Amino acid sequence: MKLVGMALGLAVAFAPMAAEAQAAAPVAATPSATAGYTVTETNIGTLLDDPAAKAIIDKYLPGLSTNPQIDMARSMSLKTVQQYAPDKITDEALSKVQTDLSKLPAKK
Protein backbone atom coordinates (compact mmCIF):
# COMPACT_ATOMS: atom_id res chain seq x y z
CA MET A 1 0.00 0.00 0.00
CA LYS A 2 2.85 2.40 0.82
CA LEU A 3 4.39 1.67 -2.57
CA VAL A 4 1.18 2.67 -4.32
CA GLY A 5 1.01 5.89 -2.28
CA MET A 6 4.60 6.68 -3.15
CA ALA A 7 3.93 5.99 -6.83
CA LEU A 8 0.99 8.35 -6.81
CA GLY A 9 2.97 10.94 -4.91
CA LEU A 10 5.85 10.73 -7.36
CA ALA A 11 3.49 10.95 -10.31
CA VAL A 12 1.84 14.06 -8.84
CA ALA A 13 5.20 15.63 -7.99
CA PHE A 14 6.49 15.13 -11.50
CA ALA A 15 3.33 16.43 -13.19
CA PRO A 16 4.68 19.98 -13.54
CA MET A 17 7.89 18.83 -15.19
CA ALA A 18 8.26 19.31 -18.91
CA ALA A 19 7.73 16.06 -20.76
CA GLU A 20 10.93 14.48 -22.05
CA ALA A 21 11.11 13.00 -25.53
CA GLN A 22 10.07 9.37 -25.44
CA ALA A 23 12.40 8.27 -28.24
CA ALA A 24 15.35 7.71 -25.95
CA ALA A 25 18.47 5.64 -26.01
CA PRO A 26 18.39 2.72 -23.59
CA VAL A 27 20.22 3.09 -20.29
CA ALA A 28 23.74 2.11 -21.21
CA ALA A 29 25.77 1.28 -18.14
CA THR A 30 25.44 -1.88 -16.14
CA PRO A 31 27.15 -2.64 -12.85
CA SER A 32 29.88 -4.58 -14.64
CA ALA A 33 30.49 -1.70 -17.06
CA THR A 34 31.32 0.84 -14.38
CA ALA A 35 32.82 0.83 -10.92
CA GLY A 36 30.64 3.75 -9.79
CA TYR A 37 26.97 4.38 -9.42
CA THR A 38 24.32 3.05 -11.79
CA VAL A 39 20.68 3.95 -12.30
CA THR A 40 19.81 0.25 -12.34
CA GLU A 41 21.63 -0.97 -9.23
CA THR A 42 22.45 1.94 -6.91
CA ASN A 43 19.65 2.82 -4.53
CA ILE A 44 18.25 6.34 -4.51
CA GLY A 45 19.27 6.87 -0.89
CA THR A 46 22.93 6.33 -1.74
CA LEU A 47 22.67 8.72 -4.68
CA LEU A 48 20.93 11.40 -2.62
CA ASP A 49 23.50 11.10 0.17
CA ASP A 50 26.30 11.97 -2.27
CA PRO A 51 26.12 15.70 -3.09
CA ALA A 52 27.60 15.22 -6.58
CA ALA A 53 25.15 12.43 -7.47
CA LYS A 54 22.24 14.39 -5.97
CA ALA A 55 23.14 17.36 -8.17
CA ILE A 56 22.95 15.10 -11.23
CA ILE A 57 19.52 13.82 -10.20
CA ASP A 58 18.32 17.37 -9.59
CA LYS A 59 19.61 18.40 -13.02
CA TYR A 60 17.76 15.72 -15.02
CA LEU A 61 14.91 14.79 -12.65
CA PRO A 62 13.99 18.05 -10.93
CA GLY A 63 11.64 17.58 -8.02
CA LEU A 64 12.59 13.98 -7.29
CA SER A 65 14.97 14.71 -4.42
CA THR A 66 12.53 17.15 -2.80
CA ASN A 67 9.44 14.98 -3.17
CA PRO A 68 7.86 14.59 0.29
CA GLN A 69 7.59 10.83 -0.28
CA ILE A 70 11.15 10.25 -1.51
CA ASP A 71 12.12 8.57 1.76
CA MET A 72 9.88 5.65 0.81
CA ALA A 73 11.93 5.17 -2.38
CA ARG A 74 15.42 5.42 -0.85
CA SER A 75 15.95 1.65 -1.05
CA MET A 76 14.94 1.47 -4.73
CA SER A 77 16.95 2.26 -7.84
CA LEU A 78 15.96 5.02 -10.24
CA LYS A 79 15.13 2.35 -12.82
CA THR A 80 12.76 0.67 -10.36
CA VAL A 81 10.99 3.94 -9.53
CA GLN A 82 10.64 4.66 -13.24
CA GLN A 83 7.73 2.21 -13.48
CA TYR A 84 5.66 4.50 -11.23
CA ALA A 85 6.26 7.67 -13.28
CA PRO A 86 7.44 6.53 -16.74
CA ASP A 87 6.34 9.76 -18.40
CA LYS A 88 8.60 11.77 -16.08
CA ILE A 89 11.45 9.34 -15.39
CA THR A 90 12.11 8.51 -19.02
CA ASP A 91 14.77 6.27 -20.51
CA GLU A 92 16.32 9.41 -21.99
CA ALA A 93 16.54 11.10 -18.57
CA LEU A 94 17.99 7.95 -16.99
CA SER A 95 20.53 7.70 -19.79
CA LYS A 96 21.64 11.28 -19.12
CA VAL A 97 21.81 10.62 -15.37
CA GLN A 98 23.88 7.49 -16.02
CA THR A 99 26.26 9.34 -18.34
CA ASP A 100 26.96 11.93 -15.68
CA LEU A 101 27.13 9.38 -12.85
CA SER A 102 29.75 7.49 -14.86
CA LYS A 103 31.96 10.59 -14.76
CA LEU A 104 32.02 10.63 -10.95
CA PRO A 105 34.99 9.02 -9.24
CA ALA A 106 34.26 5.53 -7.91
CA LYS A 107 33.47 5.38 -4.21
CA LYS A 108 35.69 3.18 -2.12
N, CA, C and O atoms as a printed pandas DataFrame, in Angstrom:
     atom_number atom_name residue_name chain_id  residue_number  x_coord  y_coord  z_coord
0              1         N          MET        A               1    0.813   -1.188    0.000
1              2        CA          MET        A               1    0.000    0.000    0.000
2              3         C          MET        A               1    0.862    1.259    0.000
3              4         O          MET        A               1    0.553    2.228   -0.693
4              5         N          LYS        A               2    1.968    1.240    0.798
5              6        CA          LYS        A               2    2.854    2.397    0.823
6              7         C          LYS        A               2    3.465    2.635   -0.546
7              8         O          LYS        A               2    3.651    3.781   -0.956
8              9         N          LEU        A               3    3.778    1.556   -1.257
9             10        CA          LEU        A               3    4.388    1.673   -2.574
10            11         C          LEU        A               3    3.436    2.363   -3.548
11            12         O          LEU        A               3    3.859    3.183   -4.363
12            13         N          VAL        A               4    2.168    2.029   -3.460
13            14        CA          VAL        A               4    1.175    2.665   -4.321
14            15         C          VAL        A               4    1.073    4.152   -3.984
15            16         O          VAL        A               4    0.997    4.987   -4.885
16            17         N          GLY        A               5    1.070    4.484   -2.698
17            18        CA          GLY        A               5    1.014    5.885   -2.280
18            19         C          GLY        A               5    2.222    6.659   -2.769
19            20         O          GLY        A               5    2.101    7.799   -3.220
20            21         N          MET        A               6    3.400    6.029   -2.679
21            22        CA          MET        A               6    4.605    6.683   -3.154
22            23         C          MET        A               6    4.528    6.887   -4.662
23            24         O          MET        A               6    4.904    7.945   -5.167
24            25         N          ALA        A               7    4.048    5.890   -5.371
25            26        CA          ALA        A               7    3.935    5.991   -6.826
26            27         C          ALA        A               7    3.022    7.148   -7.208
27            28         O          ALA        A               7    3.331    7.929   -8.109
28            29         N          LEU        A               8    1.909    7.247   -6.521
29            30        CA          LEU        A               8    0.987    8.347   -6.807
30            31         C          LEU        A               8    1.615    9.679   -6.444
31            32         O          LEU        A               8    1.467   10.663   -7.169
32            33         N          GLY        A               9    2.312    9.709   -5.324
33            34        CA          GLY        A               9    2.974   10.945   -4.908
34            35         C          GLY        A               9    4.036   11.369   -5.896
35            36         O          GLY        A               9    4.145   12.551   -6.223
36            37         N          LEU        A              10    4.823   10.417   -6.377
37            38        CA          LEU        A              10    5.854   10.732   -7.363
38            39         C          LEU        A              10    5.223   11.211   -8.661
39            40         O          LEU        A              10    5.703   12.161   -9.279
40            41         N          ALA        A              11    4.154   10.555   -9.068
41            42        CA          ALA        A              11    3.487   10.955  -10.312
42            43         C          ALA        A              11    2.948   12.377  -10.194
43            44         O          ALA        A              11    3.060   13.162  -11.136
44            45         N          VAL        A              12    2.365   12.715   -9.050
45            46        CA          VAL        A              12    1.840   14.060   -8.839
46            47         C          VAL        A              12    2.984   15.068   -8.797
47            48         O          VAL        A              12    2.880   16.154   -9.368
48            49         N          ALA        A              13    4.076   14.708   -8.118
49            50        CA          ALA        A              13    5.196   15.628   -7.990
50            51         C          ALA        A              13    5.844   15.926   -9.333
51            52         O          ALA        A              13    6.329   17.035   -9.561
52            53         N          PHE        A              14    5.854   14.946  -10.217
53            54        CA          PHE        A              14    6.491   15.134  -11.505
54            55         C          PHE        A              14    5.557   15.744  -12.536
55            56         O          PHE        A              14    6.001   16.075  -13.635
56            57         N          ALA        A              15    4.294   15.901  -12.224
57            58        CA          ALA        A              15    3.334   16.433  -13.186
58            59         C          ALA        A              15    3.752   17.775  -13.758
59            60         O          ALA        A              15    3.569   17.993  -14.956
60            61         N          PRO        A              16    4.304   18.688  -12.965
61            62        CA          PRO        A              16    4.677   19.982  -13.543
62            63         C          PRO        A              16    5.910   19.944  -14.447
63            64         O          PRO        A              16    6.148   20.886  -15.203
64            65         N          MET        A              17    6.674   18.895  -14.380
65            66        CA          MET        A              17    7.894   18.827  -15.190
66            67         C          MET        A              17    7.549   18.795  -16.672
67            68         O          MET        A              17    6.520   18.256  -17.080
68            69         N          ALA        A              18    8.424   19.377  -17.451
69            70        CA          ALA        A              18    8.257   19.312  -18.907
70            71         C          ALA        A              18    8.450   17.867  -19.349
71            72         O          ALA        A              18    9.330   17.169  -18.846
72            73         N          ALA        A              19    7.637   17.431  -20.275
73            74        CA          ALA        A              19    7.731   16.056  -20.762
74            75         C          ALA        A              19    9.015   15.878  -21.564
75            76         O          ALA        A              19    9.352   16.708  -22.408
76            77         N          GLU        A              20    9.716   14.805  -21.295
77            78        CA          GLU        A              20   10.927   14.479  -22.045
78            79         C          GLU        A              20   10.527   13.703  -23.299
79            80         O          GLU        A              20    9.472   13.071  -23.339
80            81         N          ALA        A              21   11.365   13.758  -24.301
81            82        CA          ALA        A              21   11.112   13.004  -25.530
82            83         C          ALA        A              21   11.121   11.513  -25.207
83            84         O          ALA        A              21   11.987   11.042  -24.471
84            85         N          GLN        A              22   10.183   10.789  -25.742
85            86        CA          GLN        A              22   10.071    9.373  -25.441
86            87         C          GLN        A              22   10.999    8.510  -26.289
87            88         O          GLN        A              22   11.285    7.370  -25.923
88            89         N          ALA        A              23   11.469    9.032  -27.407
89            90        CA          ALA        A              23   12.397    8.268  -28.237
90            91         C          ALA        A              23   13.786    8.425  -27.654
91            92         O          ALA        A              23   14.554    9.295  -28.063
92            93         N          ALA        A              24   14.099    7.568  -26.691
93            94        CA          ALA        A              24   15.354    7.714  -25.955
94            95         C          ALA        A              24   16.240    6.495  -26.152
95            96         O          ALA        A              24   15.780    5.394  -26.456
96            97         N          ALA        A              25   17.512    6.737  -25.969
97            98        CA          ALA        A              25   18.469    5.636  -26.009
98            99         C          ALA        A              25   18.303    4.828  -24.733
99           100         O          ALA        A              25   17.998    5.396  -23.684
100          101         N          PRO        A              26   18.497    3.520  -24.798
101          102        CA          PRO        A              26   18.388    2.716  -23.588
102          103         C          PRO        A              26   19.487    3.085  -22.597
103          104         O          PRO        A              26   20.541    3.593  -22.980
104          105         N          VAL        A              27   19.227    2.825  -21.325
105          106        CA          VAL        A              27   20.217    3.087  -20.289
106          107         C          VAL        A              27   21.413    2.194  -20.559
107          108         O          VAL        A              27   21.285    0.973  -20.637
108          109         N          ALA        A              28   22.575    2.812  -20.700
109          110        CA          ALA        A              28   23.741    2.114  -21.210
110          111         C          ALA        A              28   24.513    1.322  -20.171
111          112         O          ALA        A              28   24.821    0.151  -20.398
112          113         N          ALA        A              29   24.829    1.919  -19.057
113          114        CA          ALA        A              29   25.775    1.280  -18.140
114          115         C          ALA        A              29   25.110    0.203  -17.294
115          116         O          ALA        A              29   23.952    0.326  -16.895
116          117         N          THR        A              30   25.851   -0.826  -17.038
117          118        CA          THR        A              30   25.443   -1.879  -16.136
118          119         C          THR        A              30   26.480   -1.942  -15.027
119          120         O          THR        A              30   27.562   -1.375  -15.177
120          121         N          PRO        A              31   26.190   -2.605  -13.933
121          122        CA          PRO        A              31   27.152   -2.641  -12.847
122          123         C          PRO        A              31   28.530   -3.142  -13.268
123          124         O          PRO        A              31   29.538   -2.678  -12.736
124          125         N          SER        A              32   28.592   -4.069  -14.199
125          126        CA          SER        A              32   29.881   -4.584  -14.642
126          127         C          SER        A              32   30.604   -3.613  -15.574
127          128         O          SER        A              32   31.809   -3.745  -15.788
128          129         N          ALA        A              33   29.883   -2.644  -16.127
129          130        CA          ALA        A              33   30.490   -1.704  -17.059
130          131         C          ALA        A              33   31.113   -0.499  -16.366
131          132         O          ALA        A              33   31.874    0.248  -16.981
132          133         N          THR        A              34   30.796   -0.311  -15.101
133          134        CA          THR        A              34   31.319    0.836  -14.378
134          135         C          THR        A              34   31.539    0.487  -12.921
135          136         O          THR        A              34   30.813   -0.329  -12.353
136          137         N          ALA        A              35   32.535    1.103  -12.322
137          138        CA          ALA        A              35   32.823    0.834  -10.915
138          139         C          ALA        A              35   32.043    1.770  -10.004
139          140         O          ALA        A              35   32.062    1.598   -8.785
140          141         N          GLY        A              36   31.361    2.756  -10.571
141          142        CA          GLY        A              36   30.645    3.755   -9.785
142          143         C          GLY        A              36   29.178    3.442   -9.658
143          144         O          GLY        A              36   28.763    2.283   -9.636
144          145         N          TYR        A              37   28.408    4.496   -9.574
145          146        CA          TYR        A              37   26.966    4.384   -9.420
146          147         C          TYR        A              37   26.287    4.006  -10.730
147          148         O          TYR        A              37   26.781    4.319  -11.813
148          149         N          THR        A              38   25.143    3.326  -10.615
149          150        CA          THR        A              38   24.324    3.050  -11.787
150          151         C          THR        A              38   22.860    3.337  -11.464
151          152         O          THR        A              38   22.436    3.236  -10.313
152          153         N          VAL        A              39   22.101    3.691  -12.485
153          154        CA          VAL        A              39   20.675    3.948  -12.296
154          155         C          VAL        A              39   19.898    2.652  -12.100
155          156         O          VAL        A              39   18.761    2.671  -11.629
156          157         N          THR        A              40   20.510    1.532  -12.461
157          158        CA          THR        A              40   19.813    0.247  -12.338
158          159         C          THR        A              40   20.093   -0.469  -11.020
159          160         O          THR        A              40   19.263   -1.248  -10.553
160          161         N          GLU        A              41   21.248   -0.216  -10.418
161          162        CA          GLU        A              41   21.630   -0.970   -9.225
162          163         C          GLU        A              41   21.779   -0.127   -7.962
163          164         O          GLU        A              41   21.496   -0.616   -6.869
164          165         N          THR        A              42   22.208    1.104   -8.082
165          166        CA          THR        A              42   22.447    1.939   -6.909
166          167         C          THR        A              42   21.123    2.470   -6.382
167          168         O          THR        A              42   20.302    2.984   -7.142
168          169         N          ASN        A              43   20.921    2.341   -5.068
169          170        CA          ASN        A              43   19.652    2.820   -4.534
170          171         C          ASN        A              43   19.636    4.346   -4.443
171          172         O          ASN        A              43   20.678    4.992   -4.332
172          173         N          ILE        A              44   18.448    4.890   -4.493
173          174        CA          ILE        A              44   18.252    6.335   -4.505
174          175         C          ILE        A              44   18.836    6.981   -3.258
175          176         O          ILE        A              44   19.388    8.080   -3.329
176          177         N          GLY        A              45   18.721    6.314   -2.123
177          178        CA          GLY        A              45   19.269    6.866   -0.886
178          179         C          GLY        A              45   20.762    7.113   -0.987
179          180         O          GLY        A              45   21.251    8.154   -0.547
180          181         N          THR        A              46   21.481    6.177   -1.555
181          182        CA          THR        A              46   22.927    6.329   -1.738
182          183         C          THR        A              46   23.222    7.506   -2.653
183          184         O          THR        A              46   24.122    8.301   -2.381
184          185         N          LEU        A              47   22.470    7.618   -3.732
185          186        CA          LEU        A              47   22.670    8.723   -4.675
186          187         C          LEU        A              47   22.377   10.070   -4.016
187          188         O          LEU        A              47   23.125   11.030   -4.202
188          189         N          LEU        A              48   21.299   10.141   -3.255
189          190        CA          LEU        A              48   20.933   11.403   -2.625
190          191         C          LEU        A              48   21.893   11.793   -1.505
191          192         O          LEU        A              48   22.030   12.976   -1.191
192          193         N          ASP        A              49   22.548   10.822   -0.908
193          194        CA          ASP        A              49   23.499   11.103    0.167
194          195         C          ASP        A              49   24.841   11.609   -0.356
195          196         O          ASP        A              49   25.652   12.124    0.414
196          197         N          ASP        A              50   25.078   11.469   -1.646
197          198        CA          ASP        A              50   26.301   11.973   -2.275
198          199         C          ASP        A              50   25.940   13.288   -2.971
199          200         O          ASP        A              50   25.163   13.283   -3.925
200          201         N          PRO        A              51   26.489   14.406   -2.511
201          202        CA          PRO        A              51   26.120   15.700   -3.090
202          203         C          PRO        A              51   26.308   15.782   -4.609
203          204         O          PRO        A              51   25.497   16.404   -5.294
204          205         N          ALA        A              52   27.360   15.166   -5.138
205          206        CA          ALA        A              52   27.600   15.219   -6.585
206          207         C          ALA        A              52   26.532   14.425   -7.338
207          208         O          ALA        A              52   26.037   14.874   -8.372
208          209         N          ALA        A              53   26.180   13.251   -6.823
209          210        CA          ALA        A              53   25.146   12.432   -7.466
210          211         C          ALA        A              53   23.778   13.093   -7.333
211          212         O          ALA        A              53   22.974   13.056   -8.265
212          213         N          LYS        A              54   23.516   13.691   -6.184
213          214        CA          LYS        A              54   22.239   14.390   -5.974
214          215         C          LYS        A              54   22.101   15.548   -6.966
215          216         O          LYS        A              54   21.017   15.788   -7.497
216          217         N          ALA        A              55   23.187   16.254   -7.211
217          218        CA          ALA        A              55   23.143   17.361   -8.173
218          219         C          ALA        A              55   22.782   16.864   -9.568
219          220         O          ALA        A              55   22.065   17.541  -10.306
220          221         N          ILE        A              56   23.274   15.693   -9.927
221          222        CA          ILE        A              56   22.950   15.103  -11.231
222          223         C          ILE        A              56   21.462   14.759  -11.293
223          224         O          ILE        A              56   20.797   15.039  -12.290
224          225         N          ILE        A              57   20.950   14.160  -10.238
225          226        CA          ILE        A              57   19.523   13.818  -10.198
226          227         C          ILE        A              57   18.683   15.090  -10.301
227          228         O          ILE        A              57   17.702   15.139  -11.043
228          229         N          ASP        A              58   19.077   16.116   -9.548
229          230        CA          ASP        A              58   18.325   17.369   -9.590
230          231         C          ASP        A              58   18.366   18.012  -10.976
231          232         O          ASP        A              58   17.411   18.670  -11.389
232          233         N          LYS        A              59   19.462   17.821  -11.684
233          234        CA          LYS        A              59   19.609   18.396  -13.024
234          235         C          LYS        A              59   18.639   17.752  -14.018
235          236         O          LYS        A              59   17.980   18.455  -14.783
236          237         N          TYR        A              60   18.552   16.438  -14.011
237          238        CA          TYR        A              60   17.755   15.724  -15.020
238          239         C          TYR        A              60   16.371   15.283  -14.536
239          240         O          TYR        A              60   15.482   15.025  -15.347
240          241         N          LEU        A              61   16.194   15.198  -13.225
241          242        CA          LEU        A              61   14.908   14.787  -12.655
242          243         C          LEU        A              61   14.502   15.782  -11.568
243          244         O          LEU        A              61   14.368   15.410  -10.402
244          245         N          PRO        A              62   14.308   17.044  -11.947
245          246        CA          PRO        A              62   13.988   18.051  -10.934
246          247         C          PRO        A              62   12.718   17.699  -10.172
247          248         O          PRO        A              62   11.717   17.275  -10.750
248          249         N          GLY        A              63   12.788   17.885   -8.875
249          250        CA          GLY        A              63   11.642   17.585   -8.024
250          251         C          GLY        A              63   11.721   16.232   -7.356
251          252         O          GLY        A              63   11.051   16.012   -6.347
252          253         N          LEU        A              64   12.515   15.320   -7.880
253          254        CA          LEU        A              64   12.590   13.983   -7.292
254          255         C          LEU        A              64   13.175   14.040   -5.886
255          256         O          LEU        A              64   12.609   13.463   -4.957
256          257         N          SER        A              65   14.292   14.722   -5.723
257          258        CA          SER        A              65   14.965   14.713   -4.420
258          259         C          SER        A              65   14.193   15.484   -3.352
259          260         O          SER        A              65   14.413   15.272   -2.160
260          261         N          THR        A              66   13.300   16.366   -3.759
261          262        CA          THR        A              66   12.527   17.153   -2.796
262          263         C          THR        A              66   11.104   16.634   -2.615
263          264         O          THR        A              66   10.323   17.210   -1.858
264          265         N          ASN        A              67   10.769   15.561   -3.300
265          266        CA          ASN        A              67    9.438   14.984   -3.166
266          267         C          ASN        A              67    9.226   14.564   -1.712
267          268         O          ASN        A              67   10.087   13.897   -1.139
268          269         N          PRO        A              68    8.103   14.939   -1.106
269          270        CA          PRO        A              68    7.861   14.591    0.294
270          271         C          PRO        A              68    7.854   13.080    0.562
271          272         O          PRO        A              68    8.031   12.657    1.705
272          273         N          GLN        A              69    7.654   12.282   -0.459
273          274        CA          GLN        A              69    7.592   10.834   -0.276
274          275         C          GLN        A              69    8.864   10.119   -0.732
275          276         O          GLN        A              69    8.874    8.893   -0.842
276          277         N          ILE        A              70    9.935   10.868   -0.997
277          278        CA          ILE        A              70   11.152   10.246   -1.515
278          279         C          ILE        A              70   11.757    9.264   -0.519
279          280         O          ILE        A              70   12.412    8.303   -0.922
280          281         N          ASP        A              71   11.549    9.492    0.772
281          282        CA          ASP        A              71   12.116    8.568    1.760
282          283         C          ASP        A              71   11.613    7.144    1.566
283          284         O          ASP        A              71   12.320    6.191    1.889
284          285         N          MET        A              72   10.411    6.990    1.048
285          286        CA          MET        A              72    9.882    5.650    0.808
286          287         C          MET        A              72   10.576    4.964   -0.359
287          288         O          MET        A              72   10.489    3.744   -0.500
288          289         N          ALA        A              73   11.264    5.735   -1.197
289          290        CA          ALA        A              73   11.925    5.166   -2.376
290          291         C          ALA        A              73   13.434    5.050   -2.198
291          292         O          ALA        A              73   14.120    4.632   -3.131
292          293         N          ARG        A              74   13.965    5.398   -1.052
293          294        CA          ARG        A              74   15.418    5.418   -0.851
294          295         C          ARG        A              74   16.072    4.054   -1.087
295          296         O          ARG        A              74   17.241    3.994   -1.469
296          297         N          SER        A              75   15.352    2.981   -0.869
297          298        CA          SER        A              75   15.949    1.652   -1.046
298          299         C          SER        A              75   15.800    1.116   -2.476
299          300         O          SER        A              75   16.271    0.021   -2.786
300          301         N          MET        A              76   15.147    1.891   -3.337
301          302        CA          MET        A              76   14.937    1.466   -4.730
302          303         C          MET        A              76   15.900    2.194   -5.664
303          304         O          MET        A              76   16.409    3.267   -5.341
304          305         N          SER        A              77   16.137    1.597   -6.818
305          306        CA          SER        A              77   16.951    2.257   -7.842
306          307         C          SER        A              77   16.069    3.217   -8.640
307          308         O          SER        A              77   14.841    3.133   -8.601
308          309         N          LEU        A              78   16.715    4.122   -9.358
309          310        CA          LEU        A              78   15.956    5.018  -10.236
310          311         C          LEU        A              78   15.187    4.226  -11.283
311          312         O          LEU        A              78   14.053    4.571  -11.614
312          313         N          LYS        A              79   15.789    3.180  -11.800
313          314        CA          LYS        A              79   15.131    2.354  -12.817
314          315         C          LYS        A              79   13.873    1.698  -12.248
315          316         O          LYS        A              79   12.865    1.580  -12.945
316          317         N          THR        A              80   13.927    1.277  -11.000
317          318        CA          THR        A              80   12.755    0.667  -10.364
318          319         C          THR        A              80   11.642    1.692  -10.197
319          320         O          THR        A              80   10.482    1.394  -10.477
320          321         N          VAL        A              81   11.980    2.898   -9.742
321          322        CA          VAL        A              81   10.986    3.944   -9.526
322          323         C          VAL        A              81   10.389    4.417  -10.849
323          324         O          VAL        A              81    9.272    4.935  -10.876
324          325         N          GLN        A              82   11.117    4.244  -11.931
325          326        CA          GLN        A              82   10.638    4.665  -13.244
326          327         C          GLN        A              82    9.267    4.069  -13.570
327          328         O          GLN        A              82    8.449    4.730  -14.210
328          329         N          GLN        A              83    9.009    2.851  -13.147
329          330        CA          GLN        A              83    7.734    2.211  -13.484
330          331         C          GLN        A              83    6.530    2.947  -12.885
331          332         O          GLN        A              83    5.405    2.767  -13.353
332          333         N          TYR        A              84    6.751    3.768  -11.865
333          334        CA          TYR        A              84    5.662    4.503  -11.233
334          335         C          TYR        A              84    5.433    5.876  -11.858
335          336         O          TYR        A              84    4.382    6.483  -11.652
336          337         N          ALA        A              85    6.410    6.369  -12.619
337          338        CA          ALA        A              85    6.264    7.669  -13.283
338          339         C          ALA        A              85    7.033    7.636  -14.604
339          340         O          ALA        A              85    7.941    8.441  -14.812
340          341         N          PRO        A              86    6.669    6.700  -15.507
341          342        CA          PRO        A              86    7.444    6.528  -16.739
342          343         C          PRO        A              86    7.412    7.734  -17.673
343          344         O          PRO        A              86    8.310    7.900  -18.499
344          345         N          ASP        A              87    6.402    8.564  -17.554
345          346        CA          ASP        A              87    6.340    9.756  -18.401
346          347         C          ASP        A              87    7.267   10.851  -17.891
347          348         O          ASP        A              87    7.585   11.777  -18.637
348          349         N          LYS        A              88    7.698   10.769  -16.666
349          350        CA          LYS        A              88    8.596   11.768  -16.079
350          351         C          LYS        A              88   10.013   11.235  -15.906
351          352         O          LYS        A              88   10.981   11.969  -16.106
352          353         N          ILE        A              89   10.142    9.969  -15.538
353          354        CA          ILE        A              89   11.454    9.340  -15.394
354          355         C          ILE        A              89   11.648    8.485  -16.652
355          356         O          ILE        A              89   11.462    7.268  -16.642
356          357         N          THR        A              90   12.021    9.161  -17.716
357          358        CA          THR        A              90   12.113    8.508  -19.023
358          359         C          THR        A              90   13.442    7.787  -19.186
359          360         O          THR        A              90   14.386    8.010  -18.427
360          361         N          ASP        A              91   13.498    6.923  -20.183
361          362        CA          ASP        A              91   14.766    6.270  -20.508
362          363         C          ASP        A              91   15.814    7.310  -20.889
363          364         O          ASP        A              91   16.991    7.166  -20.557
364          365         N          GLU        A              92   15.382    8.353  -21.587
365          366        CA          GLU        A              92   16.317    9.409  -21.987
366          367         C          GLU        A              92   16.909   10.104  -20.752
367          368         O          GLU        A              92   18.118   10.326  -20.683
368          369         N          ALA        A              93   16.061   10.444  -19.790
369          370        CA          ALA        A              93   16.545   11.095  -18.568
370          371         C          ALA        A              93   17.487   10.173  -17.797
371          372         O          ALA        A              93   18.525   10.613  -17.304
372          373         N          LEU        A              94   17.125    8.898  -17.696
373          374        CA          LEU        A              94   17.986    7.948  -16.989
374          375         C          LEU        A              94   19.322    7.773  -17.708
375          376         O          LEU        A              94   20.360    7.613  -17.066
376          377         N          SER        A              95   19.294    7.804  -19.020
377          378        CA          SER        A              95   20.531    7.701  -19.792
378          379         C          SER        A              95   21.443    8.896  -19.500
379          380         O          SER        A              95   22.654    8.737  -19.344
380          381         N          LYS        A              96   20.857   10.080  -19.428
381          382        CA          LYS        A              96   21.636   11.283  -19.119
382          383         C          LYS        A              96   22.184   11.225  -17.695
383          384         O          LYS        A              96   23.337   11.582  -17.454
384          385         N          VAL        A              97   21.356   10.774  -16.756
385          386        CA          VAL        A              97   21.814   10.619  -15.373
386          387         C          VAL        A              97   22.980    9.638  -15.338
387          388         O          VAL        A              97   24.000    9.898  -14.700
388          389         N          GLN        A              98   22.823    8.507  -16.028
389          390        CA          GLN        A              98   23.885    7.490  -16.020
390          391         C          GLN        A              98   25.172    8.022  -16.630
391          392         O          GLN        A              98   26.256    7.749  -16.114
392          393         N          THR        A              99   25.072    8.767  -17.706
393          394        CA          THR        A              99   26.257    9.336  -18.344
394          395         C          THR        A              99   27.020   10.210  -17.352
395          396         O          THR        A              99   28.240   10.107  -17.232
396          397         N          ASP        A             100   26.295   11.064  -16.649
397          398        CA          ASP        A             100   26.963   11.935  -15.684
398          399         C          ASP        A             100   27.441   11.173  -14.455
399          400         O          ASP        A             100   28.509   11.481  -13.925
400          401         N          LEU        A             101   26.682   10.189  -13.987
401          402        CA          LEU        A             101   27.132    9.381  -12.852
402          403         C          LEU        A             101   28.427    8.656  -13.194
403          404         O          LEU        A             101   29.299    8.495  -12.339
404          405         N          SER        A             102   28.549    8.223  -14.432
405          406        CA          SER        A             102   29.746    7.493  -14.863
406          407         C          SER        A             102   30.995    8.359  -14.804
407          408         O          SER        A             102   32.109    7.839  -14.746
408          409         N          LYS        A             103   30.820    9.665  -14.817
409          410        CA          LYS        A             103   31.960   10.590  -14.760
410          411         C          LYS        A             103   32.435   10.845  -13.323
411          412         O          LYS        A             103   33.517   11.393  -13.112
412          413         N          LEU        A             104   31.627   10.446  -12.347
413          414        CA          LEU        A             104   32.023   10.635  -10.949
414          415         C          LEU        A             104   33.090    9.623  -10.565
415          416         O          LEU        A             104   33.083    8.501  -11.071
416          417         N          PRO        A             105   33.998    9.992   -9.690
417          418        CA          PRO        A             105   34.992    9.018   -9.236
418          419         C          PRO        A             105   34.312    7.898   -8.451
419          420         O          PRO        A             105   33.350    8.132   -7.720
420          421         N          ALA        A             106   34.818    6.697   -8.612
421          422        CA          ALA        A             106   34.256    5.535   -7.910
422          423         C          ALA        A             106   34.426    5.705   -6.411
423          424         O          ALA        A             106   35.463    6.178   -5.946
424          425         N          LYS        A             107   33.413    5.322   -5.663
425          426        CA          LYS        A             107   33.469    5.380   -4.206
426          427         C          LYS        A             107   34.153    4.130   -3.681
427          428         O          LYS        A             107   33.931    3.026   -4.177
428          429         N          LYS        A             108   34.965    4.316   -2.698
429          430        CA          LYS        A             108   35.694    3.179   -2.118
430          431         C          LYS        A             108   34.913    2.572   -0.985
431          432         O          LYS        A             108   35.365    1.604   -0.373
